[in-house]
Amino acid sequence: MTPLLIYTAFVSFHFQLNASLFIWNNVDRLPIPEMEARARILTERMNFLGQEKGAYMLRPVWQMSLNFLGQAAGNPTQLTGEVLKDDDIETLSREVGRGRTMHSNASLYKMMLAYHFSDFETAATYTKQARLVYQTFGTLGAALARLYDCLTLLEILKQRRWGRRWSYHMQVVRNHLKMFRYWAHRCPENNMSKLCLVEAEVARVLNQPMEAQAKYYCAILLARDGGILMEHALVNERAGKYQLELGNVSKAQELLQEAYRL
């Protein structure tokens, strides 16, 4: 290859990589309409530059944004619609040549969608595949995968009180907490709110109301100060629903209204 072709290939690869990392690392920080617009614009630019395979990597998060905006093909918990069809993940995996990556990333966004729409049983079906994200990558997406893995398992445990599997799944959550404490010590801006949210949900499952309310409050403040918009909304929602369980209707209404605003 000539130096010019080598340079062009190098720039092309890094444009694809940086575009993907920008979107993946801002999933929980950008307002949803802005996240959708940026994924769409970056995809259009990459397609124009002949980088269609790189653009495929943005499709799952782009479709997730559309689902949150009410533009799903049907059930909003399913990652299908304008950008992704039912068989697209398999097709994209073959064309991009990164099947494991495509499946794990898509599973993460499927898990997030199902969790946010309170379909916890569906979210639980994606946890195993989504775990490949934090086993493979060191981006903020790894923290998201661990967070939603924890939240999904805890909600299922709360609803089912799994017998023999209770100890196993609580141990999975404790392993995640160990990693969040490690990350929070080194980068509190990104991870302290996640740690407090998971600790709040653990206290909720273990019927420790004082601990749960204190941790929710800390998580709200930390997510707000860290600019983690989706997480800030989510913590308000989880805290509001917990206040409803406790019978504190006025406090629950305040928290849920703030979650809706965010």
N, C-alpha and C positions, 0 to 999 in steps of 0.2 A: 504494500500500500504506500502511496505517496504521503509525505508529511501532512499535506492539506486534508487528505481523506482520513488519516489517523486523527487529526485534530477535530475534524467535523464529527467523526464517530464518538470521540471523547466528549465533546460538548453536548451532542445529542443524548448520550447515555446519562450525563449528569443533569440535563434538563428534565428528563423523565424521572430520575431518582429524586431530585429536589422537589419537583411538582408533587410526586406521590407522598414524600415525607412531610411536605407542608400541609397537605390535606389530612393525612393520618394523625399528625401531631396537633391538629387544631380542631378535631372532631368535636371535642367537648368545650371548646372555647369560643367558637364563632356562633353568632346567631344563625339559626337554621336557614333562613333565606339567603344569608351571605355565604354560608357553607355550600349550599346548592349552586349558587351563582358562580362561585370560584371553581368548584369541581367542573361545572359545565364549560366555563371559559377556558380553563386549562386543558380540558379534553379537546375542545375545538382547536386550540393552538397546536396541540400535539398531533392531531389528525392532519392539520394543514401542513405541518412540517414532515409528514410521512412517518410519524411515530405512533401508529395505531396500536401496536402491541403494548407500548408503555401506557397509552391512554386506557387500555382495558383494566389496568390495576385500579383506576379511579371509579370504575362503574359501580361496585358494591356500595361505597360510601355515598356516591351521588344518588343512587336509588334509595338508600336509607333516608337521605334528606327529603326526597320527593314523598316518601311514605309519611314522614312526619308532617309534611305540608298538605297531606290529604290527597296525594296524587298516586296512590297505589292502584294496581290493576284490579284488586279485589280486597282480600283480607290484608289490612295494613301491617300485620305481623309477619307477612310473607314478603321476602325480598324480591318482589317482581313488580313490573310496571313498565313505564315508558322507556327506561334505560336497560333493564334486565328482564329477560323472559325466563320461563321455567327451566329451559335446558342451557341457558347461556353460560352458567358457571362451568359446566363440563366442556362446552365448546371453547370458552375463553382459556380454560386451563390447557387444552391441547394446543391452541394457537400461540399462547404466550410462552408455553413450555415451563410454567411454574405452577403446576397443578397443586402441590402441597400448600404453597403460599396463597393461591387464589382461594382454595377451600377453607383454609384457616381464617383468612381475613373475612371472607363472606360469612362464615359461621359466627364470627365475633359480631358483625353487624346484625345478623339474624337474631342472635341472642339479645343484643341491646334493644332491638325493635320489640321483640316479644316481651321482654321485661318491662319496658316503658308502657306497653299497652296492657300490662297486668296479666299476660298469658304466661304464667310461670312454668307450667308444665311443658309448653313448647320451648321456652328458653332453656330448660334443663336438657332438652335433647341436643342442644348445640354446644354444651359446655366442653365435652371431650375433644371435639374438633377444634374449638376456639382456643383450647389450652396450648395448641401448637404455636400460637402467636407469642406467648411469653416464654415458651421453651426455645424459640428460634430467634426472636428479635429482642433488641434492647431499646426500642423506641417507647414513646409514651403510649403507643398502642398496647404494649405489654402490660402496662399498669391498668389500662382500661379492661383488658381481658381478665386480669386477676380480680379487679373490682366487681365486674358483673358476674364472674364465676362465684365469688363470695355471696353477693346479694341474692343470686338465684338459688344457691344451695340453702341459704338461711331461710328464704321464704318457703321453700319446699319443706324444710325441716319444721318450720313453724306450723304449717298446714297439716302435715302428715304425721309428725313425730315418728319418723322411721325407727323401727325397732332395732334390729341388729346392725343396721346401716347408720344409725345415729352417730355412733362413735367414729366411724370411718369418715363421714362427711364433716363432722365437727373438726376432725384432725386436718382435713383438707383446708378448712377455713383458718385454722390456727397456723398452718404452714404459710398461707397467704399473709396473715397478720404479721408473722415473723419477717417476711420480705418487705411489707409496707413499713414496718418499724425501721428496718435497715435503710430503706429509701428515704423515709421521712427525716431520719437523722442527717442524711447527706443532702437532701433537696426538699426541705419542708414546703416550699411554695407549691410544688407539684403533687406532693404525696401526703402531707399531714391531714388534709381534709378527707382524703380517701380512708386513711387509717381510722379517723374518728367516726366516719360514717359506718364502716364495717364494725367497729367496736360498739356503736349504738345499736346496730341490728343484732349483734350477738347478745347484748344486754336485753333487748326486746324479746328474743327467743327464750332467754333464760329467766324471763319474768323479773327483771331488775329495773323497775321504772325510774328510779332516781338516777341511776347510772346511764340509762338510755337517754333520758331527757338532757342530761348534762353533755353527753357526747354529741347528740344531735345539734345542740346549741353551738358547741365548738366547731363542728363540721360546717355549719351554716356560715359562721364568721370566717373560717379559713378558706372556704370555697369562694366566698365573696371577695376577700382580700387577694386571693390568688388569681382572680379573673377567670375561674373555671365555671363558665356560665351554665352548661348543662348539669353539672354536678350541683351547683348552687340551687338550681330549680329542683333537682331530684331530692336533695336533702330536705328542702322545705316540704315537698310532697310527702316523703316518708315520715317526717316529723309530724306533719298535719294529720296523716292517717293514724299515727300512733296516738295522738291526742284524742282523736275520735274514739279509739278503743278504750281510752281512759275516761271518756265521758266529758272531756273539756271542749265543748262545742265551739265556744267563742274563740279560743286559742287555735283550735283546728282550722276554723274558717280563715283566720288571719294568715296562717301559714300556707294554706292551700291557695288563697288569693295571690300571695307572693309568688308561689310556684307557677301559677298561671301567668302572672305578669312577666316573669323571667322567661 
